[in-house]
Amino acid sequence: MKLANLDRLRERCYSDETISRVRKGLRTLPAQLPSAAGQYLIDKVPIAQWLPRYMLKWLVYDLIAGLTIGFLMVPQGLAYAKIAKIPVEFGLYSSWLPSAIYVVMGTSKDLSTGPTSILALLTAEAVQEISKEGYTPQAIASAMSMMIGVYSLVLGLLKLGFVLDYVSAPVLSGFVSAAAITIMLGQIGSLVGLDNMRSGTANIIHDVLTQIPQMKPFTVIIGLGGMVSLYALELIGRQWGKKHPAIQFAVSSRAVLILMVFTTISFLVNKNRETPLWSLSNAKANGILPPKTPGTDLLQKVATKSIAPVVTAALEHLAIGKAFSRKNSYAIDQSQELCYLGVTNLLNGLFGGMSVSGAMSRTAVNSECGARSPLNGVFTAGFVILTIYKLAGVLFWIPQATLSAIIIMAIIHVVGPISLFIKIWRISFADFTASMLSFWVTLFVSTETGIAVAVGFSIAYTMVRLAFVKTSLASATTPGEGYASFGYSLKLNGTPPKGMEVINLQDAVFFPNAERVKTDALESIQARYYPAAAFDSDERSWSVAAQKRLEWIRRAGNIAPSSGLLRVVVLNFTQVPFIDTSGASAIQDFRNEVEKYIGHPIELRLAGLASGVRRRFERANWDLVDGDTEFDNVGGRTVVYSSLEKAI
């Protein structure tokens, strides 16, 4: 009897599907592990892949870009240290190592990493609270950098970057706009010479309005003079920058020019005075600091304070990297970028620096300067180190009001335009609510509370939608009105007509999956078609990561790319019950990137749209034309069909 039971148990184990899959995996693991481990390690050092492809003629471009970013890094580093409420020289200590490490670990030729305004604000909040316990501001900032590094490294090594998708674009827009306003308000005191300013939006507004008579005239002249000068240079750049490269370079470096001019004025006016006419930076950089590990008690205190900054740093860094990789036709490795953020923040904290991530303004300048590879970071790091050792005496005379002017004029462009929030309102009331929660709570409570409340609302709303899935009788369902069960997947139909590709979407397209839907759909198209034009030997891409990815997809799917012309892409929405702001934006990005890849416009057809989904597209200002009726010329508009059969 016992033997019979054992035989039945053994038979069930051998026939069990889950056990069979585990057994198969364990058999193949030893053979695959060495090559997989080797490739994993190579992926962590991207320089090993792009350096052999490096062309000597690119060096001059990387030199120019690297030195230009070095010029920008100095005033921004000083200014962002001021926001973080740490001695300004620590902004320089935070600026050389990220550029140097990115040369080895980075996957973007354009991305410029270093101190950023948003991270500086988050650091300032922690400094203000924890410094009451006797810790120095710079020690708190360094400890936060190390904890952010630990969190980022875990996300990158375990490829957990997808958790960041739960911070939707509307939430991020509200958060960043409120944080930018908070930063600008925090600089008003230094801009006009008010000393006893409290923190908090309401307190700052109250203190400024009640202390107008105490404003210092000379400080006001220096501060407002810097702002006016920066704005004038910006206008000159808009008018003549594109036609004259020299003017464009000067305008791109306007923060450096203004810093040099007002520092010179400050030195000449105050060098023989016991009491300067305005507050000075008092920077005292004495060379690179020796490595020092923060105490475990301090690391424990900043551990929870570092969660919001790591989310912000990662989102900001990856968004900038993806934007410029799309613009310049290459791909970044998101997991590797998170690993880089982990390593660089760990080491930056060890050397006394504050937390860092990618910066939009510097990245844009880097791209405009024609950077050809991450090698430009060598020259950026070298220039910052030179400044630390040779220009420390000059930095002492920088007016605080000038740094505040630079901060305000840089950060004002980060505030989202009203039109952005109106668009979110039109598309989705839930997204608008999340955005406004993020904005107002961040503005009047705190940054970490603002992003936590908004993300919590978004997740709760999503769970409610999942709990209350709408259904309808098949006999009573008109085309495009039904609802499907959840279970996301994306497939291409096997035999569409020549020049047409059909992509089936089998789930809601919203903020947790919108980016992956777009990426999967785009790669499905790219794997089946060659790009519009290949690079010649002189203009080849510095990176082949995207090419290798497509080759892997083609091998895995046994796909032979077509040299034919893609004219029509059909997105089958028959089983898509819901789309939000992030989803609509992802579909638009998909169309733009397909057209860029193949080099000409396509006709995009949306099949089987549920009425609610169609209304979302219309509220997002999509120009839709009904393909079920007669029409003469699509003219770049999107064609909507009631069924997939009619769309094909």
C-alpha positions in Angstrom: 0.0 0.0 0.0 2.8 2.4 0.9 4.7 1.5 -2.2 1.6 2.2 -4.3 1.2 5.6 -2.7 4.9 6.4 -3.3 4.6 5.3 -7.0 1.5 7.6 -7.4 3.4 10.4 -5.7 6.4 9.9 -7.9 4.2 9.8 -11.0 2.5 13.0 -10.1 5.8 14.7 -9.5 7.1 13.7 -12.9 4.0 14.8 -14.6 3.6 18.0 -12.7 4.1 21.0 -15.1 5.7 23.3 -12.6 8.1 20.7 -11.3 9.0 19.8 -14.9 9.8 23.4 -15.7 11.9 23.8 -12.6 13.8 20.6 -13.5 14.4 21.8 -17.0 15.7 25.1 -15.8 18.1 23.4 -13.3 19.5 21.2 -16.1 20.2 24.1 -18.5 21.5 26.5 -15.7 25.0 25.1 -15.5 25.6 25.4 -19.2 24.2 28.9 -19.5 25.6 30.4 -16.3 29.2 31.1 -17.4 28.3 32.9 -20.5 25.4 34.8 -18.8 27.6 35.8 -15.9 30.3 37.0 -18.3 27.8 39.0 -20.3 26.3 40.5 -17.1 29.8 41.7 -16.0 30.6 43.1 -19.4 27.3 45.0 -19.4 28.3 46.7 -16.1 31.4 48.3 -17.8 30.0 49.7 -21.1 33.3 51.4 -22.0 34.6 47.9 -22.9 32.0 47.9 -25.7 32.2 51.4 -27.1 35.9 52.2 -26.7 37.0 49.8 -29.4 34.7 51.7 -31.8 35.9 55.1 -30.8 37.2 57.3 -33.7 40.1 59.7 -33.0 38.3 62.4 -35.0 35.6 62.4 -32.3 38.1 63.5 -29.6 37.8 67.3 -30.5 34.0 67.2 -30.1 34.3 65.4 -26.7 36.9 67.9 -25.6 34.8 70.9 -26.5 31.6 69.4 -24.9 33.5 68.3 -21.8 35.1 71.7 -21.1 31.8 73.5 -21.8 30.0 71.3 -19.2 32.9 71.9 -16.8 32.3 75.6 -17.2 28.6 75.1 -16.4 29.2 72.6 -13.6 31.1 75.2 -11.4 28.3 77.8 -10.9 25.6 75.1 -10.8 27.6 73.1 -8.2 28.0 76.1 -6.0 24.4 77.2 -6.5 22.9 73.7 -5.7 25.0 73.4 -2.6 23.5 76.6 -1.5 20.0 75.2 -2.0 21.0 72.1 0.0 22.1 74.4 2.8 25.7 73.0 2.9 28.9 75.0 2.4 29.1 75.9 -1.3 32.5 74.4 -1.9 30.9 71.0 -1.3 29.0 71.5 -4.6 32.4 71.4 -6.3 33.4 68.3 -4.3 30.2 66.7 -5.6 30.8 67.5 -9.3 34.1 65.9 -10.4 33.6 62.2 -9.5 30.2 61.6 -11.3 31.6 62.7 -14.6 34.7 60.6 -14.2 32.7 57.4 -13.3 30.2 58.0 -16.1 33.0 57.5 -18.6 33.3 53.9 -17.5 29.7 53.0 -16.5 27.5 55.3 -18.6 25.4 54.3 -21.6 24.5 57.8 -22.9 26.9 60.1 -24.8 24.8 63.2 -23.8 23.9 62.7 -20.2 25.6 65.1 -17.7 25.5 64.0 -14.1 26.1 66.0 -11.0 24.2 68.0 -8.4 20.7 68.9 -9.4 18.2 71.4 -8.0 15.5 68.9 -7.0 17.9 66.7 -5.1 19.4 69.7 -3.4 16.0 70.7 -2.2 15.3 67.2 -0.8 18.8 67.3 0.9 18.0 70.7 2.4 14.8 69.3 4.1 16.8 66.4 5.6 19.6 68.8 6.7 17.1 71.2 8.4 15.6 68.3 10.4 18.6 66.2 11.3 21.1 69.0 11.9 19.1 69.8 15.1 20.7 66.6 16.6 24.2 68.0 16.2 25.3 66.7 12.8 26.9 69.0 10.3 25.0 69.8 7.1 27.8 68.4 4.9 27.9 65.1 6.9 24.1 64.7 6.5 24.3 65.4 2.7 27.1 62.8 2.3 25.2 60.2 4.3 22.2 60.7 2.2 24.3 60.3 -1.0 25.5 57.0 0.3 22.0 55.7 1.1 20.7 56.8 -2.3 23.6 54.9 -3.8 22.7 51.8 -1.9 19.0 51.9 -3.0 19.9 52.7 -6.6 22.5 49.9 -6.7 19.9 47.4 -5.5 17.4 48.6 -8.1 20.0 48.3 -10.9 21.6 45.0 -10.0 18.2 43.3 -9.6 16.7 45.0 -12.6 13.9 46.5 -10.5 13.6 49.8 -12.3 10.1 48.9 -13.3 8.9 49.9 -9.8 9.6 53.5 -10.8 6.8 53.3 -13.4 4.3 53.6 -10.5 5.2 57.3 -10.4 3.2 58.5 -13.3 4.0 61.5 -15.6 1.2 63.7 -14.1 2.4 63.0 -10.6 6.0 63.8 -11.6 4.9 67.0 -13.4 3.1 68.3 -10.3 6.0 67.3 -8.0 8.7 68.9 -10.1 6.8 72.1 -10.6 6.1 72.5 -6.9 9.7 71.7 -6.0 10.9 74.3 -8.5 8.6 77.0 -7.0 9.8 76.0 -3.5 13.4 76.4 -4.6 12.8 79.8 -6.1 11.0 81.1 -3.0 13.9 79.8 -0.9 16.3 82.1 -2.8 14.4 85.3 -2.3 16.1 86.1 1.0 19.6 85.9 -0.4 18.5 87.8 -3.6 17.4 90.9 -1.7 19.5 90.7 1.5 17.0 89.3 4.1 18.7 87.2 6.7 16.2 85.8 9.2 14.0 83.9 6.7 12.1 80.9 7.9 11.5 77.7 5.8 8.2 76.7 4.3 6.2 78.3 1.5 3.7 80.2 3.6 6.4 81.4 6.1 8.7 82.6 3.2 5.9 84.6 1.6 4.9 86.1 5.0 8.5 87.0 5.9 9.2 88.7 2.5 6.1 90.8 2.7 6.7 91.9 6.2 10.4 92.6 5.8 10.4 94.7 2.7 11.9 97.7 4.5 14.9 95.6 5.7 15.9 94.7 2.1 19.5 95.7 1.4 19.8 98.1 -1.7 23.2 96.9 -2.9 22.2 93.3 -2.6 19.0 93.9 -4.5 21.0 95.6 -7.3 23.4 92.7 -7.5 20.7 90.1 -7.4 18.2 91.7 -9.8 21.1 92.8 -12.1 22.2 89.2 -12.4 18.6 88.1 -13.2 18.2 90.8 -15.8 21.6 90.0 -17.4 20.8 86.3 -17.6 17.4 86.9 -19.2 18.9 89.4 -21.7 21.5 86.8 -22.8 18.7 84.2 -23.1 16.8 86.5 -25.4 19.9 87.1 -27.5 20.3 83.4 -27.8 16.8 82.9 -29.1 17.2 85.7 -31.6 20.6 85.0 -33.0 22.0 81.9 -31.4 21.1 79.5 -34.2 22.7 81.6 -36.8 25.9 82.3 -34.9 27.7 79.5 -33.1 29.9 81.9 -31.1 26.8 83.6 -29.7 25.1 80.2 -29.0 28.2 79.1 -27.0 28.2 82.4 -25.0 24.5 82.1 -24.3 24.8 78.4 -23.3 27.6 79.5 -20.8 25.7 82.6 -19.6 25.7 81.4 -16.0 29.5 81.3 -16.2 29.8 84.7 -17.8 27.5 86.3 -15.2 29.4 84.6 -12.4 32.7 85.9 -13.7 31.4 89.5 -14.2 29.8 89.8 -10.8 32.6 88.0 -8.9 35.0 90.5 -10.4 32.8 93.4 -9.4 32.5 91.9 -5.9 36.3 91.6 -5.6 37.0 95.1 -6.7 34.3 96.6 -4.4 34.9 94.5 -1.3 38.6 93.6 -1.3 39.6 96.5 1.1 36.4 96.5 3.2 36.2 94.9 6.6 32.5 94.4 6.1 31.4 93.6 2.4 28.5 95.5 0.9 26.7 92.2 0.3 26.9 88.6 1.5 29.7 86.5 -0.1 29.9 82.8 -0.8 32.9 82.4 1.5 33.9 79.3 -0.5 37.1 77.7 0.9 37.9 74.7 -1.4 41.3 73.3 -0.3 41.6 70.3 -2.7 39.7 67.0 -2.9 38.6 65.7 0.5 40.0 62.3 1.7 37.4 59.5 1.8 35.4 59.3 5.0 32.6 56.9 6.0 29.6 58.4 7.8 28.7 56.8 11.2 26.1 54.1 11.2 23.8 56.1 13.5 23.7 58.9 10.9 23.1 56.4 8.0 20.2 55.0 10.0 18.7 58.5 10.5 18.9 59.4 6.8 17.7 55.9 5.5 14.0 56.9 5.3 14.8 60.4 4.2 16.6 59.0 1.2 13.6 57.1 -0.3 12.0 60.1 -2.0 15.3 61.4 -3.3 16.3 58.0 -4.8 12.9 57.9 -6.6 13.3 61.4 -7.8 17.0 61.0 -8.9 16.2 57.8 -10.8 13.2 59.2 -12.6 14.9 62.4 -13.5 18.1 60.6 -14.7 16.3 58.0 -16.8 13.8 60.5 -18.3 16.6 62.7 -19.5 18.7 59.8 -20.7 15.8 58.3 -22.7 14.8 61.7 -24.2 18.3 62.4 -25.6 18.9 58.8 -26.7 15.7 59.0 -28.8 16.8 62.4 -30.2 20.2 61.1 -31.2 19.3 57.6 -32.3 20.8 55.3 -29.8 19.6 53.4 -26.7 20.4 53.5 -23.0 20.4 50.6 -20.6 18.1 51.6 -17.8 19.3 49.0 -15.3 22.9 50.0 -16.0 22.1 53.6 -15.4 20.6 52.7 -12.0 23.8 50.8 -11.2 25.8 53.9 -12.2 23.7 56.1 -9.9 24.3 53.6 -7.1 28.1 53.5 -7.5 28.6 57.2 -8.1 26.4 58.2 -5.2 28.1 55.7 -2.9 31.6 57.0 -3.8 30.5 60.7 -3.9 29.2 60.3 -0.3 32.5 58.7 0.6 34.4 61.8 -0.7 32.1 64.3 1.1 29.8 65.0 -1.8 26.0 65.4 -2.0 23.7 63.2 -4.1 23.7 63.5 -7.9 21.8 62.5 -11.0 21.3 63.6 -14.6 20.7 67.3 -15.2 18.5 68.5 -18.1 20.2 71.8 -18.8 23.7 70.4 -18.9 22.6 67.4 -20.9 21.0 69.7 -23.5 24.2 71.7 -23.8 26.3 68.6 -24.0 24.2 67.4 -26.9 24.3 70.8 -28.7 28.1 70.8 -28.4 28.2 67.6 -30.4 29.4 65.1 -27.7 30.3 61.9 -29.4 30.7 59.5 -26.4 30.9 59.4 -22.6 34.6 60.3 -22.9 33.6 64.0 -22.6 33.2 63.3 -18.9 37.0 63.1 -18.5 37.4 66.7 -19.5 34.5 67.8 -17.3 36.0 66.1 -14.3 39.4 67.5 -15.1 38.1 71.1 -15.3 36.3 70.8 -12.0 39.4 69.4 -10.3 41.4 72.3 -11.7 38.9 74.7 -10.3 39.1 73.1 -6.8 42.9 73.3 -6.7 43.6 76.5 -8.6 40.6 78.8 -8.4 39.5 78.4 -4.8 40.6 81.9 -3.9 38.4 83.4 -6.6 35.3 81.5 -5.5 35.4 83.3 -2.1 34.2 86.6 -3.6 31.1 85.3 -5.4 28.0 87.3 -4.2 25.3 85.1 -2.6 22.8 87.2 -4.6 24.4 86.2 -7.9 24.2 82.5 -7.0 20.5 83.0 -6.1 19.9 84.8 -9.4 21.5 81.9 -11.3 19.3 79.4 -9.4 16.1 81.3 -10.0 16.7 81.8 -13.8 17.7 78.2 -14.2 14.9 76.7 -12.2 12.1 78.9 -13.6 12.0 76.8 -16.8 11.4 73.6 -14.8 7.9 74.8 -13.7 5.3 73.1 -15.9 3.2 75.4 -18.0 -0.4 75.9 -17.2 -1.3 74.3 -20.6 0.3 71.0 -19.4 -2.1 70.8 -16.5 -5.0 71.8 -18.6 -4.2 69.0 -21.0 -4.0 66.5 -18.1 -7.4 67.8 -16.9 -8.9 67.3 -20.4 -7.6 63.7 -20.6 -8.2 62.3 -17.2 -9.7 63.8 -14.0 -7.9 61.0 -11.9 -4.5 62.0 -13.4 -5.3 65.7 -12.8 -6.2 64.9 -9.2 -2.9 63.0 -8.6 -1.0 65.9 -10.2 -2.7 68.5 -8.0 -2.1 66.4 -4.9 1.5 66.1 -5.8 1.8 69.9 -6.5 0.0 71.4 -3.5 1.2 68.9 -0.8 4.7 69.3 -2.0 4.4 73.1 -2.1 2.9 73.5 1.4 3.9 70.4 3.3 7.1 68.7 2.1 8.5 67.1 -1.0 8.5 63.5 0.3 5.0 63.8 1.6 3.8 65.3 -1.7 5.1 62.5 -3.9 4.0 59.8 -1.4 0.4 61.1 -1.2 0.1 61.4 -5.0 1.6 57.9 -5.7 -0.6 56.4 -3.0 -3.7 58.0 -4.6 -2.7 56.7 -8.1 -2.2 53.1 -6.8 -5.4 53.2 -4.8 -7.3 54.5 -7.9 -5.8 51.7 -10.0 -6.8 49.1 -7.4 -10.3 50.3 -7.4 -10.5 50.1 -11.2 -9.2 46.5 -11.0 -11.8 45.7 -8.4 -14.7 47.0 -10.4 -14.1 45.7 -13.9 -17.1 46.5 -16.2 -18.7 43.7 -18.1 -21.3 43.4 -20.8 -23.3 40.7 -22.6 -21.7 39.7 -25.9 -25.1 39.9 -27.6 -25.5 43.5 -26.3 -22.0 44.7 -27.1 -21.4 46.8 -30.1 -18.0 46.8 -31.8 -15.5 48.6 -29.7 -17.7 48.8 -26.6 -16.7 45.6 -24.8 -14.3 45.0 -21.9 -11.6 42.3 -21.5 -10.0 40.7 -18.5 -6.6 41.9 -17.5 -3.5 40.0 -18.5 -1.1 42.3 -20.5 0.6 40.9 -23.6 1.5 42.4 -27.0 1.7 40.4 -30.3 2.1 41.1 -33.9 -0.3 39.3 -36.3 1.4 36.8 -38.5 0.2 37.7 -42.0 -0.8 41.3 -42.4 -0.9 42.7 -46.0 2.4 43.9 -47.4 3.5 47.3 -46.0 1.3 46.9 -43.0 1.9 45.7 -39.4 -0.7 44.9 -36.9 -0.1 45.0 -33.1 -2.5 43.5 -30.7 -2.8 45.2 -27.3 -4.4 42.9 -24.7 -4.7 45.1 -21.6 -5.3 48.6 -20.4 -2.5 51.0 -21.3 -1.8 53.2 -18.3 1.0 54.5 -16.2 2.5 51.2 -14.8 2.9 49.7 -18.3 2.7 52.5 -20.8 6.5 52.7 -21.3 6.8 49.0 -21.7 3.9 48.8 -24.2 5.6 51.6 -26.3 9.0 49.9 -26.1 7.7 46.4 -27.0 5.6 47.8 -29.9 8.5 49.9 -31.2 11.0 47.0 -31.0 8.5 44.7 -32.8 8.5 47.1 -35.7 12.2 47.8 -35.7 13.0 44.1 -35.7 11.0 43.7 -38.9 12.4 46.7 -40.8 15.8 48.2 -41.5 16.2 51.9 -40.4 15.9 54.6 -43.0 19.6 55.2 -43.3 22.7 53.5 -41.9 25.7 55.4 -40.6 28.8 55.5 -42.8 32.2 54.8 -41.4 32.8 58.4 -40.4 29.4 59.0 -38.8 28.7 55.7 -37.2 27.0 55.5 -33.9 29.2 55.4 -30.8 27.0 52.7 -29.3 25.7 49.4 -30.7 23.6 48.4 -27.7 20.3 49.1 -29.6 21.5 47.2 -32.6 22.5 44.2 -30.5 19.1 44.2 -28.8 17.4 44.1 -32.2 19.6 41.3 -33.4 18.7 39.3 -30.3 15.0 39.8 -30.9 15.4 38.7 -34.5 17.3 35.6 -33.5 14.8 34.7 -30.8 11.8 35.2 -33.1 13.5 33.9 -36.2 12.7 37.2 -37.9 14.2 38.3 -41.3 14.0 42.1 -41.6 12.2 43.5 -44.6 13.7 46.0 -46.9 10.2 46.9 -48.0 8.4 50.2 -47.2 6.2 50.3 -44.0 3.2 52.4 -44.8 0.5 51.4 -42.2 0.6 50.4 -38.6 -2.6 49.1 -37.0 -3.0 49.1 -33.2 -5.7 46.7 -32.2 -7.5 48.2 -29.1 -10.3 45.6 -29.1 -9.3 44.3 -25.7 -8.1 47.6 -24.2 -10.7 48.9 -21.7 -8.9 51.9 -20.4 -6.1 54.4 -21.2 -4.8 57.3 -19.2 -2.6 60.3 -19.8 0.6 58.3 -19.7 -0.9 55.7 -22.1 -2.0 58.3 -24.7 1.4 60.0 -24.6 3.1 56.6 -25.0 1.1 55.9 -28.2 2.0 59.3 -29.6 5.7 58.7 -28.8 5.4 55.3 -30.5 4.2 56.9 -33.7 6.9 59.6 -33.6 9.7 57.1 -33.1 8.4 54.7 -35.8 8.4 57.5 -38.3 11.8 58.6 -37.2 13.2 55.1 -37.5 11.8 54.3 -41.0 12.3 57.9 -42.3 8.8 58.8 -43.5 5.3 59.4 -42.2 3.0 56.4 -41.6 -0.8 55.9 -41.5 -1.7 54.9 -37.9 -5.0 53.0 -37.5 -6.7 52.4 -34.2 -9.0 49.4 -34.3 -11.8 48.5 -31.9 -11.6 51.5 -29.7 -13.9 51.4 -26.7 -16.0 54.6 -26.5 -14.2 55.7 -23.3 -10.8 55.1 -24.8 -11.7 57.1 -27.9 -12.9 60.0 -25.8 -9.5 60.0 -24.0 -7.7 60.3 -27.4 -10.0 63.1 -28.5 -9.5 65.0 -25.2 -5.8 64.6 -25.8 -6.3 66.6 -29.0 -5.8 63.7 -31.3 -7.1 64.4 -34.8 -9.2 61.3 -35.4 -11.0 60.4 -38.7 -13.6 57.7 -38.9 -12.3 55.0 -41.3 -15.7 53.3 -41.5 -17.0 56.2 -43.6 -15.8 57.7 -46.8 -12.8 60.0 -46.6 -10.5 61.4 -49.3 -7.3 62.2 -47.6 -6.0 61.1 -44.2 -3.4 63.9 -44.2 -1.4 62.7 -41.2 -4.5 62.1 -39.1 -5.1 58.9 -37.1 -7.8 56.6 -38.6 -10.2 54.9 -36.3 -12.0 51.6 -37.3 -14.8 49.8 -35.4 -13.1 46.4 -35.9 -9.7 44.9 -36.7 -11.1 43.4 -39.9 -12.2 46.8 -41.3 -8.8 48.3 -40.3 -6.9 45.7 -42.3 
